[in-house]
């Protein structure tokens, strides 16, 4: 669950820098996305989904 949010949040800083009002953008856009992702993760946790999360995390790290 936390890993999913970490992968999705890799570009959070860039998104906030690009926003006219970073605090409002975080509260209105990014935070609701994080909550939705966390709820979806809790509802569908399986061993296979954990492996996908690990693979996505490694891909994002190596992509940089």
N, C-alpha and C positions, 0 to 999 in steps of 0.2 A: 504494500500500500504506500508506504513512504517512498519507496524506490520509484514507483510510478510517478508520483508528484515531482520527484527530483528530475527524472528524465524529461517530463513535460515542462519543467521550469528552467531548463538550460538557457533559454533565451529571454527569461523574465527581465533581466537587467536591460537588455536591448529594447524590449517592448516599452519599459518604463521611460527610458531615455528618449524614445521617439514620441511619447505622449505629451500633449500640451499641458496637462495637469496630471503628473505621475500618481499622486495620492488618490485622486478620483478614479483614474484608470485602474489602479490596483483594486480599489473597493468595488467598482462597478463591473469590471471585466475579469481580471485575473483571479481574484478571490472566489467569485462564483464558479469559475472553471475548476479551481482547485477542489472546492467542495463537491462538485459534481463528479470529478474524477475519483475522489476518495470514496464517495458513496457507491459508485459503480464498481470500484475495486473490492470493497467489502462484500458486495452482493455476488461477486463472481470469482472469488479466489479459488484457484485449483493449482495443482503442481505444475501443470502445463502453462498456466498463465504466469506463474512465478518464473519459469524458464524463459518465457518470452520477454518478461521484464528485464531479466538479467542480460539477455541477448541485446535488447534495445539499449540498455545502459552501456554495455561494452561498445556497441556500434557508435553511440554518441560520443563516448570518450575517445575512441580511436579516430573518429571523423575529424576531430579538432586538430 
